[in-house]
């Protein structure tokens, strides 16, 4: 193989080869060397076989993966790719060949066989198996050509948040249709991002800057892999997804750069199915009033330490049945839900865009490449060295009735069919900038619920505060901790005088002499002092801020009290849908993320919110937090083997909050720990790619004892960025020994 591997000071792989296919093979090989355990976890998750070595906690995901037909869909998509785009299919095969070579190298040594280390200090250990393999008894397996497509699909199947439709159905059923709007918010489990484009007229160099940070569940090893891919056809730096070739979402070719945010589009539908068993199998009632044969078979899931589990796989003309069946849900409720999602319908994941993106020279090239994008649906920002700019939506969203986007719809009624595909919208810049943070924007016609505008508004305001921006200025935006969503709760505090009634947003606050409500006891001195302290707070969620800790404690107390109120009790017990979907159906997180709406609404089922806030304030005043926000607001990364966290001790404290630009999301009322946050940060400089910057939460290596496993975390915590190095003369060549 002609490919060469280099490393920079952070252990980031820089690959050089003679052809794109040799380069893809090298990318697969180096990824397996650096991330063998992560790759194998993702392969098994795509196949629905992760419980075989992770145990019963992984079983709910495996059930969903099997029932949603993720692996079968990936196979179909790769077969179609071979037929329509043989060059890309061969390129993906080359990547898989490299993965298999790298996994063989990192396979477990025989007992007593020493591991071989790289002769250069600071380089990743070679032929050194990740310790997780020994702990689980798992050996590196074999990747098929379709496996990268399965990894991509498994990573993004929940991006469009189809379980939110179950929540809307649930809350409308138990609290009434008006509750849907009350609880509309960026729900738990969704993914988001900040992204902003500054045109050359607003920069110090006269060339554009693109910056941002994708928000995902923070995983260890990380979901993004910094990488440099160079061959005669292209030279690209970017953030790859381990297990997938190329650079899909964030890249810089030297003359053009691009980045994405989640468009919050709705492109997956749930259908309520009527199923019945017959002597020949299972039938589903179709929209024409006739019973139609459904595909059916059973699969066996192996579970480490427990008996095997048999799963019935049913697929109707709408799609795979992901919950319930002919006998209903596990609690006997007569229900079955099928999922319709574009790759299952079209056998296309958009992988045909990956090579054209690497070869792009101008924004027009990026634009054409993204015309073939499918999943997930993103808002894209791009700029080139000639002044070209691009701000568009990319991805496939079906045309169908609006009701499909709100709740599960009846499969047996006509009028819920897909009838085509939306043309992705485009947008321009305002005063030389474009900002996307999952708020309503160009993708508004394609979605139902969007993130609150706070992050986007704050980024726009910060950009407006300076006439010219440089790449080195961008971390001040990445790390901004102002919390605009604190306003409704602080308004309630400001209204607390001697006594209050439920008046915020409707009438004036009343004193103890009011006749509209019984008088409340005066605030205790401790509560009054705490109220005054919070009203003077600068609304910054800094890790070292004691006031931020007090605000968060008060917010959590309000959330718990609202969620416990009898008026909301009917929504507290979620239906018996699969466990993996339950985070979208839990009342406390829903109250937490919709708190602004709930506090500002004209009426909330008769709940006295002023009294609720007063009681929460007295509760916290009696036992205020002992330390600053960072004491409890700590990183909570996902690891396939959770007890691996003990190797690193306590995770670090974090600044930020759910609605800050520095989006480190706790779940108020449940935990201050942040499982979601910036999975990477980047600044793409179109004046000089060498002036670009990036960082990830941990490091380039997935091997726990590597010096590059967590060496970027101090930068990430401090809001600093590592330099992007593209000059191979400044890199260290890695030996193949």
N, C-alpha and C positions, 0 to 999 in steps of 0.2 A: 504494500500500500504506500502511495506517495505522500500521504498526509503527514504533517508535522504538528506536534502539540507544544505550545508554549504556555507559560504561566506568568502572571504579573505578581506584584507583591502581595496581593490578596488571594492568590491561588486561583484566580479566574482563568478558565481555559480560553486560549486563543489558538484557533486551528487554521492551518493553511494546507491547501491541496491543489491538485492540477485540474480537477473537474468537480462540478456540483455533487455528483454521485459519490466520489471519493470523500468529499467533505462531509456529506451526510453520514457516511459510514464512520468517519472519525468522530462526528458529533455523537452518534449513538454509543461509540466505544468509550469516549471520555465521560459521557453521562453515566454509563454503567460503572465505570471505575470510581466516580465521585459519589454516585447516588444509588448503588446497587439495591440497598434495602428499600429505599423509596420507590424505585422502579418496580420492584416485585410486589410491594403493597398495592401500588396503583394497578398493576396488571391483574392482580387477584380481585381488586375491587371492581374493575371493569367486567370481569367474568362472573362476579358473584360467588367467589370462592374464598374470600378473606377469613371467614369464620373457621376454616380448616386449620389455621395456625394462630389466629388472634382470639379464638374462643367465642362464647355466646354473645358477647357485647357487639360483635360484628355481624351477628345474624340478621338484625333488622335491615341493615344496608344490603346484605346479600339477597334477601328476599325481594327487595325493591329492584335491584339490578336484574335479577332473573325475571321477575314478572313484567318489568318494563322492556325486556328483550334488548338490553344494551349491547351485549356481545353479538347477538344476531344482527342487530342494526349496523354495528361496526363492520361486520363481515359483508353485509349487503352494500354498504357504502364503498368498501374497498373494491369489491367486484365491479361496481359501476365505475369507479375511478380507473381501474385497469382498462375498461372498455372505452371510456371517453377521453382519458388523459393518461396514456401509457407512460409518458415521461415522468409525470409526478408519481405515479404508482411505483415505477422503478426506483425513483429517488427515495420514497418511503421504505421500500424493500432494503435499500442500501443502509438506511438508518437502522432498521431492525437487525440486519446482519452485524452492524457494529455493536448494537446492544448485546446481542448474543455472544459476540467475541469478548466484550468487556465483562459480561457476567461469568463467562468461563474463567477469565483471569482472576476474578474476585471470589471464585468458589472457595469453599472451606478447604483448608489444607488438611492433609492426613494427620492423625494424632502424632504429635512430636515433631511435625515438619515445621521448620521456622518460616515465618513470613519474610518476604523480601521488601526492603525499603528502598526508596529512591536515594541515590547518592547525594543529591543536592539538598542541603538543609532547608526546611520550610516547605518542601514539596509534599504533596499528598502521598500517603503510604500506598504502595503498589502491591497487588496481589494480597491484600490484607482484607479479609472478609469483615463486613460490618458485624459487630457483636450481636445484633438482633437476630441474625441467622442462627447462631448457636443457642440463644435463649429460647427460640421457638422451635428449634429442630428443623427449620426450613432450609432447603437448598435452593440456590438460584435456578429458576426454571427457564423455559424456552418461550421466546416471543414469536408470534406469528405476524405476517405482514399487516394484518388488520389491527393488531394490538394498539398502535399509536392512536388510531381512530377511536378505539374503545376507551382509551385513557382520556382522550379529549371529551368524549361524550359523557363519561362518568363524572368528569370534573365540572361539567356545565349543565347537567340535566336539571338541576334545581335553580339555575340562574334566573329563569323567568318566573320563579315563584308560583308555580301552579297550585301549591297547597294553600295559597292565600284565598283561592276560590272556595276551598272548604271552610275557611274561617268566615268568609262573608256569608256563606250559606248557614253556618252554625249560629253566628251572632244575629243574623236577620230572623232566624227561626225562633230564637230564645229571647231576644230583646226587641225585636221589631225591625222593620226595614230601615228606619232612620239611624239605627246603630251602625250601619255599614259606613256611612259618612263620618260618624263620630270617631270610629276606630281606624279611619283611613290613615295610613302612615307607612313609612319604610319599615316593614315588618322584620321580625327576627329571622336570621338565616339568609337574608338576601345579601347580595354582594353589590358593592358600589365602587366609586373611584372619584378622585378629583383630577381634573385635567384643564390646563389653560394654554392658550396659544397667544403669543405676543408678536405682532407683526414688526417688521424692520423699522417702521416709522416710530415705534415706541421702545427701541432698544439702543444701547450704547454703541453697537457695531453696525447698525443699519441692516442687520439680518435677523430673521425670526428666531424666537426661542419657543420651545415646547417643554412643558414641565407638568408634573403631577405625581400621583401615587394611587395605585390600585388598592382597594380595600377588599380584603378577603379574610377568611379564617386564617390566622397565623399558624402555619404548620412548621414542624421541625422534623426533617429538613424542609426548607422553604419551597413554596409552590412556584417560585420563579428562579431561573438559572441565568446568571449573567454569562454572556458568551460572545465571542468574536469569531465570525466565520468568513474566511477569505479564500478566494480562488480567482482565476483570471476573469470570470464573468461578473463577480460581485465581491464586495467587501463590506460586511454588515456587523455592527454591534447591536445587541439588544437583549431583551429578557425572554428567554425560552421557557416553555413548560416542560419539565423533565418527562421524557417519554414521548415527546412529539418533535419531529424535525423542524428546523428552520426557526424563524422568529415571527410569531403571528401578530402580537398585540403592540409591542413597543420596540421600535427599531430605528436605526440611523445608518444609511448607506454611504454617508459622506456628502452626498448632494441632496438627499431628501430624507426627512424623518417623519415618523408617524407615531401616534399614541391613541389609546381608546379609553372610553368610560362605558359603563353599563348603560344601555339606552333605556332600561326599565320597560322595554316593550313586552307586550303580551302575545306570545306566539305558540302557546300550548293550551289545549282544551281538555277539560274533563267532561265525560259523558256518563250520566246515570244509565246503567244498563239493566234491562230485564232479561234474566237468563233462566233457562230451564234445562234439566237433564233429560236426555232421551236414551233409548237403548244404544244409539250410535255415538253418543257424546254429549255435547252441549250446544244449545241453540240460543240466539239472541234475537230479540224483537227489533226489527228494523223500522225506519221511518215510513216505509210503505205499508206497514201493518202486517207484514209477514215474518215468520220465524226463519232466521237464516243460520246456517251451520257456522259455528265458531271453531277456529283451530284450537286444539287442546292436546296437551301432553303433560307428563309429570317429570320433575327433575329432583335430584337428591342433593342436599347440601350437607357436607361434612362439617362437623363442629368439634373443635378440639376439646377433649375432655368430656364430651357429651354424646348422646346418641345422634345419629343422622336425622335430618329433617326432610320430609318430602314436601315439595311445593308444586301445586297445580298451576300450570301456565295456560291461560286462556287468552285468545285474541279475537276480537270481533272485527267487523268491517271498519269501525272507528279507530281501533288501536288495541294495544295490550291492556288487559284488566289488571290494575295495580292494587286494588283493594276490594275485598269482598268476593262474592262468587254466587253461584246458584243458590246456596244456602244463606247468603248474606254475610254480614260482618261477624267477627269473633264473638260478639255479645248477642248474636241472633238477630240483630237489626237487618231487615231485608234490604240490602244495598249491594251494589257492585259498581265500580268506577273504572272506566277505561280512559287511557291517556292517549291523546293524539298529538304528536310532535313532528315538526317538519322533516328531520332526517329519516324517520320511520316511513314517512309518506313518499319522499323524493329520492331516498338512498344517496343523499349528498350532504356532507358535512362542511363543504366549502374548502377542502384541502387543495383544490385546484388553484386557489389564490396564493398559496404559500411561496412557490417558486417565483411567480411574477412579482411578489412583494420584495423578495431578496434582490431581484434584478432591476428594481425601480430606480430611475434616475431623477424623475420629476414628479410633482404631485399628480400630473395626468396619468402617470404609470400606476401610482398607488390607487387612484380613482378607478381605473380600468380593472385592476386586480380585485378590488373590493366589490365590483359588480358581481363577482362570483362567490362572495362570502355568504355563509349560511347561518352558522351557529357558533356562539351566541350572537344576539343582535347588539351592536355597539354603536356609539357615537364616536366618530373618528375625526381627529384633527391632524393635519399634515402641513408641512411647509418645505420649500426647497431653496437652494442657494440663488435661484434666479428671481425670487420674490413671489413664487407661486404659493397659494394658500388653499386649504381644503377643510371644510367643516361639513360633515355629512353623516347620515345613518347608514350602516352596512349590515345586511343580514336579511333573513327571509321571514316575513310576517304574513300569515294567511289573511285573505279577505273572507269575512264571515260576519254573521249578525252580531250586534253589540252585546247581546245577552250572553254569548259564549265567553266574553271576557270577564264577566262578573262572577258567575257561579257555575257549578256543574249543570249541564243542560240535558234534557231527556233524549236519549238516543232513539226512542220509538216515535218521536214527533218530527215531522218534516220542518225544514227551515233552519237547521243548524249545521248545514254542510259547508265545507270550504269551497270557494268558487274562484280562487285565483290568488295572486300575491300582490301585496302593496309595493308601490314604487318607493324606494327609500328616500326620505326627505333630505333636503339640503338647507344649509343656513349660511349666513355671512358673519362678518365681524362687526362689533360695535366699538367705535373709537379705538380701533386698532387691536382689539383683543376679542377672544372667544373663550368663554368659560363654561365648562360642563361639570356638574357634580350631582348627576342623577336627578336633577330638578326638571320641571317641565321646560321643554325647549323644542328642538327640531323633531324629537321623537314623540311629542305629545299625541299626535293622531294615532300612534301605534300602541299606546299603553293605557292603563287604568289608574294605577297608583304610582306616584313618584316620590322621591325624597323631598323633605321640606327644603325650602329655598335657602336656608341659612348658610350652608357652606358656599354655595355659588354666589350669594350676595356678598358674603364676606371677602371672598377672593376678588370679586369685581371691585369692591371698595378699596381693598389694599392696592390693587393694580392702578386704580384711578388716583391714588395718593402720591404717585411718583411719575414724572414725565418720561424718564428713560430707565430701562431695566437691563441688567446684565445677568449672566448665568450665575454668578456668585451671589446675587441678591435673592435668588429663588427660595433658598431654605427658610427665609423669614416668612414666606407664605406657607410652605409645607408644615411649619411648626406652630402656626397661629392657634391659640387656645381660647379665643373669645367665644363665649357660649350665648348666642342670641336667643336660643330656645328657653333660657331661664326666665324670660320676661313674664309669662303668665303667672308662674308661681310667685315671683317677687312682687307682682302686682297684688296678688292676694295678701301677701305679707304686709304690703304698704297700707292695705285697707283695714288691717287689724288694729283697732284702737282699743277703747274700753270694752266694747262688745261689737259683734257683727251679725249680720244676717246674710243669707244667700243672695248677694246683689251684684257680684262682679259681672260686668257685661250687660246688666239690665237696668238697675237703678242705683241710687247713691248709697254709700255705706251709712248705716244708722248707728246711733249711740244707744246706751242702755235704756234710754227713755222711749225708744222706738216702740210703736204698737204693732208693727208688722211681724214681729217674731219675739219669742221670749228672750229676756236678757241673758247674756252669757257672763260667766264670772270673768273678772279682769285678768289680763295676762299676768303671770307671775313675774317678778323682777328678772328672773333668769331668762324667761321666754322673751320679755320685752327687750332685754339687752341683746339676745341672739337675733331677734328681728332687726334691730337697728344695725347690728354688725353686718348682716347679710345685705341690707339695703345700701350699705356703704361699700360693699364688695365690688371689685373691678370686673367681675364676671369672667375671669380667666381661670381655666381649669388646669393650673400648673401643678406639677407633682409636689412641689414644696409649699403649696398653699393650704393653710389650715382652713381658710374660709371656703375654699372649694370643697374640702372634705365635709364641712358642716352643711353646705348646700346639698351635696350628694346624699348625705344622710337624711336630710329633711325630705328631699325628693323621693327617696326610697320609702320613707315612712308614709308619705302621701299616697304613693302607688299602692302600698300594701293595704292601707285603710280603704281606698276606693275599691280595690279588687275584692276586699272582704265584705263590702256592703251588700246587704240582702237584695238590693235592687239589681245588682249584677250577678248574683249567685247562680241564676239559671245558665249563664255562660261559663261558669267555672268548671263544669264537668264536660270534658271534650268527648266527642263520639269515638267509637272504637275503631278508628282508622289505624293503619300500620304505625308502629312506634316511630319510625323514621320521619313521619309527617307531623308528629305531635308538637314539635316546637312552634309550628304555625298556629296551633289550636289552643295554646296555653294562655289563660286569661292575664296573669300577672305581666308577662312581657308585652302583651297587646296593650294593656293599660299604660305601661311604661313608655312605649314608643308613641302612643297617641295622647300623652299627657297634655300637650298644648291644646289639642282639640277639646279634650274633656274638661279642662279648666276654663276654657273660653266659651263653651257652648251656652246657648241661652238657658237651656235646662238640661240636667243630667238625671232623668228619671226621679226627680225630686230629691236627689242627694244634696245635702247642705255642704257644699264644698268649702265655704268659709269656716264652718265648724270643723270640717275634716282637716283643713290646713292648720287651724288653731291647735287641735289635738295633737297633730304631728309635731308642731313646733314645741309644745310643752313636753312631748316625749323626748325629743332630741335635746332640749334644754336641760332635762334632768340627767341625761347621760350623753354629753357631746363627745364627738370623736376625739381621741387622745392625741392624734397626730395629723400630719398633712395628708392630702389626697393620695399621694403616691404610696402611702402605707398600705392602703387597701386596693387601690387601682393598679393592679399588677398584671403583667403579661401572663396569659394562660394559653400557650401554644398547644395545638393538637399534635399528639404523637400516637402512632399506631400502637405502641406499647407504653401506656401511661406512666408506669413506674420508672421509665427511663428518666423522668424529670429529676429523680433523686440524685442523679449523677451531677447535676448542676446546682443543687440547692434551691433557694428561693429565687423566683423569677423577679426581674427588676420592676420597680415602680414606674408608672407612666404618667406623663401629662396628657391632656386632651380629653375628649368625651365624644359621644355619639354624633352630636351636631356641630362639633368644632371642625375647622379645616383639618386639624390634627385629630383625625377620626379614630379614636381608640375606644371601642364600644363596650361599656358595661351593660348589664341588664338591670336597671333600677328595680328595687323590690326583691331581687333574687341574689345578685352578686355585683360587686364592684370590679371583679376581675374582667379583663378584656381578652376575649377569644378572637375578636376581629380587629383589624387595624391595617395600617399601610404595609402590604406585603412586599413592597419595594418603593423606592423613590427614584426619580430620574429628572435630569435636565438635558434636553437635546439642544445643542447650540449649532445653528446653521451657518454661523460665521467661521467656526473652527470646531470640527468634531472633537478634536483633542481637548477642547475646553468644556466638553460635556461631563456630566457627573452622574453617579448612581450609587445605590446602596440597597442592601436587603437586611431583614431583621437579624439574621444569624451569620451565615457565611457561605462560601462557595462549595464547601464539602459537606457531605452527609455522614461522614465517618466521625463518630463522637470524639475520638482521640486525635483527630487531625488539628493542626494549628489553625486551619482555616474553617473549622466548624462553626465558631462563634466570634470570629475576630472582627466582623463588621458591626456587631451589636453595639459597642460603645459609640460608633458613629451614628447609628440609627437612633439611639436613645438621645443623643445630643443634637440631632437635626443636621448633622454634617453628612457630606457625600464623598465617596471615593472618586478619584479621577478615572476617566475612561482613557485607557492607553491603547493606541492602535499601531504604534510603531514597533514592528517586530524586533528591531535592534535594541529596544529597551526592555525586552522580555527575556525570560530564561527558558531555554529549550529543554523539554522534558525527554529523557531517554526512554526507549522502549523496553529497557531491561526490567 
